[in-house]
Amino acid sequence: MQTGLYIVGTPIGNLSDMSPRAVEVLKNVDLIAAEDTRVFAKLAARFDIKTPRVSCHEHNERDVIPDLIEKLQTGISVAAVSDAGMPGVSDPGFRLVRAAREAGLPVYVVPGPVAAISALVLSGFPTDRFTFCGFFDEKKLRDDNKIRHTIIYYESPNRIMTTIAALNRVMPERKIAVVREITKIHEETIIGYPADLLHIEPPRGEIVIVVSPAPDHKMSDEEISEIINDITSETSTKSAAADLAKRAGISKKEAYKRMLNKGNA
């Protein structure tokens, strides 16, 4: 192995996604810096990786990174892995890469699965421009809504329904895809407007939310009629009109008029 730091992507669920190159690198480097050595031990056992390892995670990396840089400067090779996916993408790793770059050390990448990109592809939403915002933060949601192209979030199952409700308040006109358990047995993609997903069975497992781009054109009467038909009859006319106004990009007055016409039809 050439001396330097190797950033190694590992499977996000299905161990069959482990690449032959990733296995080769992890077997042949001098040291592995793992986010959680106990989690990595399962992967190591599957692929017979016996390389020495140290823990390097968000709580200890400030102390561990200087020691890793010193080791790299002596000419050894180090591989960095997270618990799943690509190190540095909402996982520890970028600080180690930055330190290696600042020290003038070689850095290599061994690509692997990324949950954010996999969910984006599964959603069917536009991929030409997108913004990954990491883990969902409701405090930043109104600013995020200024992003008019596709948005990607990570979320935990215990907060997902609260998050969908927040998206319904701020981005009701933008479809979302709730993608869970990517590459695993129970992989599932649920797509709809936030209002459509408020009463679904709470998804379990690892979750990625993909938000479609904001509408950039005025909807036709036919499209508006489809939204009106989607809005539940249990909602008050005023609330339904507010929902329609946001989703269709029309005034509240116009939306209220259309909802009344629906009721009189």
Secondary structure in CASP SS format (residue, H / E / C, confidence):
PFRMAT SS
TARGET T0000
AUTHOR 0000-0000-0000
METHOD secondary structure of the structure
MODEL  1
M C 1.00
Q C 1.00
T C 1.00
G E 1.00
L E 1.00
Y E 1.00
I E 1.00
V E 1.00
G C 1.00
T E 1.00
P C 1.00
I C 1.00
G C 1.00
N C 1.00
L H 1.00
S H 1.00
D H 1.00
M C 1.00
S C 1.00
P H 1.00
R H 1.00
A H 1.00
V H 1.00
E H 1.00
V H 1.00
L H 1.00
K H 1.00
N H 1.00
V C 1.00
D C 1.00
L E 1.00
I E 1.00
A E 1.00
A E 1.00
E C 1.00
D C 1.00
T H 1.00
R H 1.00
V H 1.00
F H 1.00
A H 1.00
K H 1.00
L H 1.00
A H 1.00
A H 1.00
R H 1.00
F H 1.00
D C 1.00
I C 1.00
K C 1.00
T C 1.00
P C 1.00
R E 1.00
V E 1.00
S E 1.00
C C 1.00
H C 1.00
E C 1.00
H C 1.00
N C 1.00
E H 1.00
R H 1.00
D H 1.00
V H 1.00
I H 1.00
P H 1.00
D H 1.00
L H 1.00
I H 1.00
E H 1.00
K H 1.00
L H 1.00
Q H 1.00
T C 1.00
G C 1.00
I C 1.00
S E 1.00
V E 1.00
A E 1.00
A E 1.00
V E 1.00
S C 1.00
D C 1.00
A C 1.00
G E 1.00
M C 1.00
P C 1.00
G C 1.00
V C 1.00
S C 1.00
D C 1.00
P C 1.00
G C 1.00
F H 1.00
R H 1.00
L H 1.00
V H 1.00
R H 1.00
A H 1.00
A H 1.00
R H 1.00
E H 1.00
A C 1.00
G C 1.00
L C 1.00
P C 1.00
V E 1.00
Y E 1.00
V E 1.00
V E 1.00
P C 1.00
G C 1.00
P C 1.00
V C 1.00
A H 1.00
A H 1.00
I H 1.00
S H 1.00
A H 1.00
L H 1.00
V H 1.00
L H 1.00
S H 1.00
G C 1.00
F C 1.00
P C 1.00
T C 1.00
D C 1.00
R C 1.00
F E 1.00
T E 1.00
F E 1.00
C E 1.00
G E 1.00
F E 1.00
F C 1.00
D C 1.00
E H 1.00
K H 1.00
K H 1.00
L H 1.00
R H 1.00
D H 1.00
D H 1.00
N C 1.00
K C 1.00
I C 1.00
R C 1.00
H C 1.00
T E 1.00
I E 1.00
I E 1.00
Y E 1.00
Y E 1.00
E E 1.00
S C 1.00
P C 1.00
N C 1.00
R C 1.00
I H 1.00
M H 1.00
T H 1.00
T H 1.00
I H 1.00
A H 1.00
A H 1.00
L H 1.00
N H 1.00
R H 1.00
V H 1.00
M C 1.00
P C 1.00
E C 1.00
R C 1.00
K C 1.00
I E 1.00
A E 1.00
V E 1.00
V E 1.00
R E 1.00
E C 1.00
I C 1.00
T C 1.00
K C 1.00
I C 1.00
H C 1.00
E C 1.00
E E 1.00
T E 1.00
I E 1.00
I E 1.00
G E 1.00
Y C 1.00
P H 1.00
A H 1.00
D H 1.00
L H 1.00
L C 1.00
H C 1.00
I C 1.00
E C 1.00
P C 1.00
P C 1.00
R C 1.00
G C 1.00
E C 1.00
I E 1.00
V E 1.00
I E 1.00
V E 1.00
V E 1.00
S C 1.00
P C 1.00
A C 1.00
P C 1.00
D C 1.00
H C 1.00
K C 1.00
M C 1.00
S C 1.00
D H 1.00
E H 1.00
E H 1.00
I H 1.00
S H 1.00
E H 1.00
I H 1.00
I H 1.00
N H 1.00
D H 1.00
I C 1.00
T C 1.00
S C 1.00
E C 1.00
T C 1.00
S C 1.00
T H 1.00
K H 1.00
S H 1.00
A H 1.00
A H 1.00
A H 1.00
D H 1.00
L H 1.00
A H 1.00
K H 1.00
R H 1.00
A H 1.00
G C 1.00
I C 1.00
S C 1.00
K H 1.00
K H 1.00
E H 1.00
A H 1.00
Y H 1.00
K H 1.00
R H 1.00
M H 1.00
L H 1.00
N H 1.00
K H 1.00
G H 1.00
N H 1.00
A C 1.00
END
